[in-house]
Amino acid sequence: MRVLITTHADSVGFSSMVPLAWALRNAGHEVRVATQPALTEEVVMSGLTAVPVGEDHRFPKLEEWSSEHEDEDDPLLDLLTSRPEDVEWELFSEVYTDSVNWWWKVVNDPWVAELVGFCRWWGPDLVLWEPVSFAGGVAAEVVGAVHGRVLWGMDLLGRMRSRFVDALAARGGGRDPLAEWLGDRAGRAGGVFSERMVRGHFTVDPLPEVLGLGAVAGVERVPVRYVPYNGPAVVPEWVPGGGVRVCVSLGTSVVERLGGYSSGVGGVLEGVAAAAGGGGVVAALPGYGGAVPAGVRSVSFVPLHVVVPGCGVLVDHGGPGTLLTGMAHAVPQVLLPHPHMFDAPLLAARYEATGAGLAVPADRVSAGSVREAVERVLSEGSFAGGAAWLRDRMEEMPSPAAFAAGVEDLVDRHRSAGAPQPA
């Protein structure tokens, strides 16, 4: 088969798809990665074949402007994590419309037409798309390909869509800004809106059920085990020998937004260093230029899948990629989720409930609270047991290779059920 991987220019979304793409390639399928030009080099460095289409989005510029002109509240994240009965329709409708206009359009409009054109020329049998890259769903529907979303974390957007559709129906109808937008873009290519443009025929989910959202209406969940990918990597000379006791990885966005931590990154490092007893700490802190305590090795990048397996604890921001990498190696974690990092706070709470580690809310982060959490995880054996249990839940999930082995049956099933006809 011909399989097209599609993602807007976003490293996090793409990295989570690389092991799946390679599993499909190793199973004998033709694989291409269609993306915006800015991500081309990263795709090529992964060993996959890149197809740059359209123009780059400018969402980071919009985020920068928003952070300078808005308050600390994030209505979208509040909406994503709230119970439906706790949200008034007027707020729901307003935030949903803003998400379409100021997020999803911004990252998809610069390349959707060109992606449709490439799909018409290449003729993919299957399109797999990152869940914010609706351009992939539009292109697949227009050319009549089976398609599915590939999640990199919780399916908060899928749940949000289901709640919006249900709320709209309960009110007897009304404006659906997402359907209007996607319908317009599909219409320009001769297609029509389908709810599949939002949810896909199926959804690949890397989270074990214990961390997920459960069943989401209108979504066919296909569990596929997360496999860590950190890009081209070299084992640092200081890794062999087991000298790393604690690894700190706070992610680029958290380092750039220190306001989320009451003590800043310096306080986090101070607490970790004290808990580790003055040595054996490595901290991956891209762009950080602050003070580093004695006994802490600060680096701009470290391949987590290389360093984490030998650690006693991983201290991180709770981003899905980092969290799942630690889980894959059964390493207990201390999570410091930034309150504005999409699903990180909710994931952290669910992770802590498994007994595999601890979570410290951003407004409680200090040198003292971090030290206390790290000391507990290092000294209490129950956390290692919880991390091993969670690793076992991951290993029960089908691997990317297993998905690739059965993908033709999955595609055939959806074709026979009535895949879209080419426009």
PyMOL commands that set and color helices and strands:
alter all, ss='L'
color gray80, all
select helices_A, chain A and resi 11-26+37-45+59-69+75-81+84-86+89-108+112-122+134-143+156-170+177-187+196-199+209-211+251-256+258-260+264-276+304-310+320-328+344-353+362-364+367-379+381-395+400-416
alter helices_A, ss='H'
color red, helices_A
select strands_A, chain A and resi 2-7+30-35+50-52+126-129+146-150+202-205+221-223+246-249+281-284+296-299+313-316+333-335+357-359
alter strands_A, ss='S'
color yellow, strands_A
deselect
rebuild
show_as cartoon
